[in-house]
């Protein structure tokens, strides 16, 4: 009986710690994903300026550079564009809206990315490059904010999870 009680208390503590770590991980994932978007946009900028590649090829090729979730977003846009008659900005908006929760992004991050997509494929090379540059600058602002929140809240949630687990265990004793 005593062993069951101790194992139950340890399970409660472990569960609370896991929940705290899971919430904290969302903050670090957001930072990583914004960095990945910035990296991909820099790659796009280079490929458009120097290689003069078309957008749909760039979207598919990007997955080779960034294999995580952000790479999958760009790959999905490229694949959908190749098999649909839809405008690339419509496809971009749909893919971002479908995936932004999985990417741990906020509504502000989503808005920046959707704004980027609204101008995709609607101008000449210089216009595309300018759109990419503006989006990179906006994402850098979001990155600064995301890092601040990560530094501030990730540790709090980890600690809170541990303390809640211990508090519940003490109450159950």
N, C-alpha and C positions, 0 to 999 in steps of 0.2 A: 504494500500500500504506500509506504513511504517512498519507495523508488518510483512508483507511478507519479506521485505528486511532484517529485523533483524533476522528472523528465517532462512533465507537463509545464512546469514553470520555466524550464530551459527552452522549451518549444515556444512559449509565449514571448520570452525575451528575444529569441532568434527571429521570430516573425516580426516583431516590432522593429528590430534592427534592419531587417530586410526591407520593410516598408519605407523606413527612413532613407535607406540607401537608394531605393528605387526612385523616390521623389528627387533626391539629390542628383541622381544620374541624369534626369531630364535637363537640369541646368547645364551640366557639362556637355551633354549631347547637343544642346542648342548652340553652344560656342563652337563645337567641332563642325556642325553642319553649316553654320554661317561661314566659317573659315573655308570649308569645302566649296561653297557657292562662290566665294571670292576667288578661290583658286581656279575653278572652272571658268568663270567669267574672264579671268586673265588669260587662260588658255584660248578661249574663244576670240578674245581681242587679238592675240598673236596670230591665230590661224586665219582670221578675216583679213588683217592688215597685210601680213607677209605671204601667206599661201593663197589668199583669196578663195578659200573654200566656201562652199555653199552651206547654209545653216543646217539642213537635215543631215549632212555628212558629219558636221561638227558635233551635233547632238549625239549621234551614235558612237563616234570615236571617243567622246569624253569618258565613256564608261571604262575605257582602258586605262585612263589616267586616274580616275577617282572611282574606286570599286564599291564604296559604301553607298548609303541610301541616296545621296545627292547624285551620284553617277547613274543610279537606276532611274531617277527622275528625268535626267537628260536623255537617257536611252529610250525611255517610254515615249517621250515627246518625239524623238526621231523616228521611232517605229510607227507611231500613230500617224505622223505626218506623211510617211511613205505610203501608207495604205488607205488614207482618207483624202477626201477632197476639201476638208476643212482648212481654214486659215491657221497658220502656225500659232498665232496669238491666241486663238480659241483653244487649241489643243494644250498650249502652255498653261493657260488659266485652269482648264479642267484638271490637268495632272497636278498642278500645285495645290488646288483645292482638295483633291483626293488624298494627297500625301502629306500635307503640312502638319497634321497631328502626329503622324509617324516620325516626322523629322524633329519633333519637339520645338517647333517654331511658334512664335506668338502671332497674333493678328497683325501687328505692325510689320513683322518680318514678311508675312504673307502678302501684305499690301505692297511692300517694296518689290517683291518678286512678281506680283501680278502686273504692277505698273511697268516693269521691265518687259514683260511679255506682250503688253498691249502695243508696244512700238516695234516688236519683232517683225522683220520681213516687210516693213512698210516704208523703208527709205533706202538710200544708196549706202555705199560702204562707209562713208564718213558719218552718216546718221546712225548707222548701227554701232560704229565704234564709240560715238558720243553717248549713245544709250547705255552701252556697256560700262563706260567710264562713270557716268552718273550713278548707275546702279551699284557699282563697286564702292563709290563714296558713301552712298546711303547705307550699304551693308556694313561698311567700316564703323559707321555711327551705331548701328544696331549691335555690332560686335562689341564695342566698348561697353554699351549698356548691358549686354549679355554677360560679359566678363565680370562686371560689377555685381550683378545679381548672383552669378555663380559663386564668386568669392564670399558674398554676404550670406546667401541662403543655403548653399549646399552643405556647409558645415553645420549650420543650425538644424537642418532636417536630419542629418546623420546623428547628431547629439540628441535631438528630440526623440528620435526613434529608440535610441538606447535607453534614455531616461524613462520614456513611457513604458518600455518593456520591464525595466527594473521596478518601476512604481506599481505596475499591475501585478508583478510577481510578489512584491511586498504585501500588497493588499490581499492577495490570495493565500498568503501564508497565514 
